[in-house]
């Protein structure tokens, strides 16, 4: 079975406000994420935006691009 490694874009906007927005890639929308049983998301903060700390019962990895 060949995996589709073409770029995908977040298609589900979870939240949008003055400080930024959060988009989600559900595991069912991508073969690679679905097989790995993981999900992904992107948090876009506008200048002056602030993300509150939160806790979850799962492992997370974050990357800061700029």
MMTF fields as JSON, N, C-alpha, C and O atoms, coordinates in Angstrom:
{
  "mmtfVersion": "1.0.0",
  "mmtfProducer": "UNKNOWN",
  "numBonds": 263,
  "numAtoms": 264,
  "numGroups": 66,
  "numChains": 1,
  "numModels": 1,
  "chainsPerModel": [1],
  "groupsPerChain": [66],
  "chainIdList": ["A"],
  "bondAtomList": [4, 2, 8, 6, 12, 10, 16, 14, 20, 18, 24, 22, 28, 26, 32, 30, 36, 34, 40, 38, 44, 42, 48, 46, 52, 50, 56, 54, 60, 58, 64, 62, 68, 66, 72, 70, 76, 74, 80, 78, 84, 82, 88, 86, 92, 90, 96, 94, 100, 98, 104, 102, 108, 106, 112, 110, 116, 114, 120, 118, 124, 122, 128, 126, 132, 130, 136, 134, 140, 138, 144, 142, 148, 146, 152, 150, 156, 154, 160, 158, 164, 162, 168, 166, 172, 170, 176, 174, 180, 178, 184, 182, 188, 186, 192, 190, 196, 194, 200, 198, 204, 202, 208, 206, 212, 210, 216, 214, 220, 218, 224, 222, 228, 226, 232, 230, 236, 234, 240, 238, 244, 242, 248, 246, 252, 250, 256, 254, 260, 258],
  "bondOrderList": [1, 1, 1, 1, 1, 1, 1, 1, 1, 1, 1, 1, 1, 1, 1, 1, 1, 1, 1, 1, 1, 1, 1, 1, 1, 1, 1, 1, 1, 1, 1, 1, 1, 1, 1, 1, 1, 1, 1, 1, 1, 1, 1, 1, 1, 1, 1, 1, 1, 1, 1, 1, 1, 1, 1, 1, 1, 1, 1, 1, 1, 1, 1, 1, 1],
  "groupList": [{"groupName": "UNK", "atomNameList": ["N", "CA", "C", "O"], "elementList": ["N", "C", "C", "O"], "formalChargeList": [0, 0, 0, 0], "bondAtomList": [1, 0, 2, 1, 3, 2], "bondOrderList": [1, 1, 2], "singleLetterCode": "X", "chemCompType": "L-PEPTIDE LINKING"}],
  "groupTypeList": [0, 0, 0, 0, 0, 0, 0, 0, 0, 0, 0, 0, 0, 0, 0, 0, 0, 0, 0, 0, 0, 0, 0, 0, 0, 0, 0, 0, 0, 0, 0, 0, 0, 0, 0, 0, 0, 0, 0, 0, 0, 0, 0, 0, 0, 0, 0, 0, 0, 0, 0, 0, 0, 0, 0, 0, 0, 0, 0, 0, 0, 0, 0, 0, 0, 0],
  "groupIdList": [1, 2, 3, 4, 5, 6, 7, 8, 9, 10, 11, 12, 13, 14, 15, 16, 17, 18, 19, 20, 21, 22, 23, 24, 25, 26, 27, 28, 29, 30, 31, 32, 33, 34, 35, 36, 37, 38, 39, 40, 41, 42, 43, 44, 45, 46, 47, 48, 49, 50, 51, 52, 53, 54, 55, 56, 57, 58, 59, 60, 61, 62, 63, 64, 65, 66],
  "secStructList": [7, 7, 7, 7, 7, 1, 7, 7, 7, 7, 7, 3, 3, 3, 3, 3, 3, 6, 6, 3, 3, 3, 3, 3, 3, 7, 4, 4, 4, 7, 2, 2, 2, 2, 2, 2, 6, 7, 7, 3, 3, 3, 3, 3, 3, 7, 6, 6, 7, 7, 7, 7, 7, 7, 7, 7, 1, 1, 7, 7, 7, 7, 7, 7, 7, 7],
  "xCoordList": [0.839, 0.0, 0.891, 1.749, 0.693, 1.482, 0.87, -0.348, 1.733, 1.275, 1.267, 2.19, 0.231, 0.128, 0.873, 0.388, 2.047, 2.862, 2.76, 3.591, 1.753, 1.587, 1.178, 0.543, 1.533, 1.196, -0.307, -1.064, -0.719, -2.13, -2.248, -1.295, -3.413, -3.664, -4.724, -5.605, -4.626, -5.618, -6.964, -7.102, -7.946, -9.242, -10.328, -11.477, -10.001, -11.027, -10.597, -9.68, -11.272, -10.955, -11.684, -12.912, -10.918, -11.484, -11.835, -12.879, -10.967, -11.175, -10.531, -9.483, -11.177, -10.573, -10.959, -12.127, -9.989, -10.232, -9.279, -8.572, -9.267, -8.415, -6.931, -6.128, -6.558, -5.152, -4.61, -3.396, -5.48, -5.007, -6.066, -7.248, -5.641, -6.589, -5.918, -4.693, -6.758, -6.281, -6.975, -8.2, -6.183, -6.698, -6.319, -5.319, -7.105, -6.882, -6.794, -7.505, -5.913, -5.859, -6.348, -5.574, -7.581, -8.034, -7.322, -6.969, -7.112, -6.424, -7.138, -6.514, -8.45, -9.197, -8.996, -9.3, -8.484, -8.322, -7.038, -6.873, -6.131, -4.839, -4.505, -4.671, -4.041, -3.677, -2.557, -2.606, -1.542, -0.391, -0.789, -0.392, -1.562, -2.007, -2.971, -2.926, -3.833, -4.791, -4.129, -4.526, -3.128, -2.422, -1.614, -1.469, -1.09, -0.307, -1.186, -0.706, -2.484, -3.459, -3.056, -3.08, -2.685, -2.347, -3.113, -3.634, -3.175, -3.767, -2.729, -1.662, -3.028, -2.102, -2.898, -4.076, -2.253, -2.914, -1.895, -0.692, -2.384, -1.507, -2.145, -3.33, -1.338, -1.759, -1.092, 0.135, -1.879, -1.361, -1.635, -2.788, -0.589, -0.739, -0.418, 0.593, -1.277, -1.035, -0.097, 0.051, 0.541, 1.395, 0.593, -0.496, 1.146, 0.463, -0.481, -1.076, -0.632, -1.51, -0.861, 0.36, -1.681, -1.192, -1.919, -3.142, -1.172, -1.772, -1.644, -0.538, -2.763, -2.753, -2.208, -2.456, -1.471, -1.005, -2.193, -3.186, -2.085, -3.146, -2.519, -1.354, -3.29, -2.814, -3.657, -4.855, -3.027, -3.725, -3.178, -2.06, -3.955, -3.53, -2.882, -3.024, -2.17, -1.486, -0.166, 0.035, 0.715, 2.006, 1.816, 0.998, 2.57, 2.501, 3.909, 4.818, 4.076, 5.329, 4.976, 4.01, 5.747, 5.488, 6.72, 7.845, 6.505, 7.58, 7.228, 6.087, 8.192, 8.011, 8.727, 9.938, 7.978, 8.564, 9.133, 10.154, 8.484, 9.0, 8.819, 9.179],
  "yCoordList": [-1.177, 0.0, 1.249, 1.396, 2.129, 3.35, 4.444, 4.618, 5.176, 6.279, 7.564, 7.83, 8.358, 9.657, 10.681, 11.081, 11.105, 12.052, 13.468, 14.318, 13.73, 15.07, 16.036, 15.617, 17.326, 18.293, 18.418, 18.463, 18.471, 18.665, 19.962, 20.399, 20.564, 21.798, 21.544, 20.701, 22.286, 22.147, 22.576, 23.687, 21.709, 22.002, 22.256, 22.493, 22.214, 22.388, 23.483, 23.292, 24.639, 25.737, 25.483, 25.398, 25.363, 25.106, 26.409, 26.51, 27.405, 28.672, 29.8, 29.623, 30.976, 32.186, 33.358, 33.521, 34.165, 35.333, 36.454, 36.384, 37.491, 38.644, 38.301, 38.886, 37.356, 37.025, 35.976, 35.78, 35.285, 34.252, 33.201, 33.424, 32.051, 30.984, 29.622, 29.51, 28.593, 27.221, 26.356, 26.383, 25.584, 24.685, 23.258, 23.028, 22.303, 20.9, 20.044, 20.278, 19.051, 17.992, 16.723, 16.094, 16.332, 15.089, 13.88, 13.896, 12.838, 11.643, 10.941, 10.203, 11.154, 10.493, 11.17, 10.574, 12.421, 13.142, 12.834, 13.243, 12.126, 11.833, 10.364, 9.848, 9.699, 8.288, 8.095, 7.177, 8.96, 8.812, 9.048, 8.282, 10.09, 10.347, 9.268, 8.862, 8.806, 7.77, 6.459, 5.811, 6.062, 4.809, 4.92, 3.937, 6.1, 6.306, 6.542, 6.525, 6.763, 7.056, 8.289, 8.279, 9.355, 10.633, 11.738, 11.533, 12.879, 14.062, 15.167, 15.031, 16.253, 17.375, 18.664, 18.674, 19.737, 21.032, 22.131, 21.909, 23.327, 24.484, 25.659, 25.949, 26.317, 27.497, 28.705, 28.804, 29.617, 30.831, 32.006, 32.387, 32.574, 33.734, 34.995, 35.063, 35.988, 37.292, 38.078, 37.731, 39.134, 39.955, 40.45, 41.005, 40.24, 40.622, 39.553, 39.717, 38.448, 37.352, 36.56, 36.574, 35.867, 35.126, 33.793, 33.738, 32.727, 31.398, 31.004, 30.956, 30.726, 30.314, 28.904, 28.058, 28.639, 27.263, 26.345, 26.77, 25.111, 24.14, 22.767, 22.543, 21.877, 20.536, 19.512, 19.711, 18.422, 17.347, 16.012, 15.939, 14.968, 13.631, 12.85, 11.631, 13.572, 12.93, 13.649, 14.781, 12.991, 13.595, 14.596, 14.386, 15.678, 16.711, 17.158, 17.096, 17.607, 18.167, 19.487, 19.556, 20.524, 21.823, 22.364, 22.146, 23.068, 23.73, 25.194, 25.532, 26.068, 27.5, 27.828, 27.635, 28.325, 28.615, 30.014, 30.223, 30.979, 32.362, 32.986, 34.146],
  "zCoordList": [0.0, 0.0, 0.0, 0.87, -0.952, -1.063, -0.193, -0.158, 0.507, 1.336, 0.536, -0.234, 0.715, 0.058, 0.906, 1.965, 0.45, 1.194, 0.64, 0.96, -0.187, -0.736, 0.383, 1.351, 0.263, 1.316, 1.499, 0.53, 2.732, 3.075, 3.863, 4.508, 3.805, 4.532, 5.592, 5.421, 6.689, 7.745, 7.189, 6.677, 7.286, 6.682, 7.711, 7.338, 8.991, 10.009, 10.978, 11.776, 10.899, 11.808, 13.121, 13.154, 14.199, 15.513, 16.213, 16.858, 16.088, 16.782, 15.998, 15.377, 16.035, 15.471, 16.353, 16.706, 16.705, 17.544, 17.181, 16.176, 18.011, 17.739, 17.809, 17.083, 18.677, 18.873, 17.934, 17.873, 17.189, 16.274, 16.02, 16.281, 15.508, 15.173, 15.34, 15.378, 15.439, 15.585, 14.546, 14.423, 13.793, 12.768, 13.119, 13.8, 12.662, 13.004, 11.754, 10.777, 11.792, 10.795, 11.486, 12.207, 11.296, 11.924, 11.317, 10.138, 12.112, 11.641, 10.518, 9.756, 10.393, 9.326, 7.98, 6.946, 7.963, 6.707, 5.972, 4.823, 6.603, 6.002, 6.227, 7.332, 5.193, 5.334, 6.339, 7.158, 6.282, 7.169, 8.628, 9.507, 8.891, 10.262, 10.734, 11.895, 9.855, 10.221, 10.586, 11.555, 9.824, 10.119, 11.403, 12.13, 11.686, 12.907, 14.123, 15.257, 13.883, 14.94, 15.749, 16.979, 15.026, 15.644, 14.929, 13.833, 15.54, 14.933, 14.907, 15.505, 14.225, 14.14, 14.115, 13.758, 14.493, 14.484, 14.307, 14.451, 13.992, 13.836, 14.571, 14.408, 15.373, 16.114, 15.479, 15.477, 14.945, 14.312, 15.239, 15.439, 15.799, 16.666, 15.887, 15.187, 16.009, 15.404, 16.318, 17.49, 15.802, 16.665, 17.877, 17.731, 19.062, 20.293, 20.807, 21.872, 20.063, 20.491, 21.611, 21.765, 22.394, 23.551, 23.638, 23.509, 23.855, 24.032, 25.495, 26.034, 26.133, 27.533, 27.674, 26.814, 28.744, 28.969, 29.257, 29.847, 28.845, 29.107, 29.327, 29.0, 29.873, 30.193, 29.45, 29.244, 29.052, 28.347, 28.822, 29.333, 28.655, 29.079, 27.931, 27.839, 27.06, 25.945, 25.68, 26.12, 24.969, 24.624, 23.495, 22.599, 23.543, 22.502, 22.152, 22.979, 20.919, 20.441, 19.765, 19.004, 20.035, 19.433, 18.736, 19.186, 17.638, 16.89, 16.751, 16.435, 16.983, 16.769, 15.469, 15.354, 14.489, 13.184, 13.081, 12.426, 13.722, 13.67, 15.023, 15.221]
}
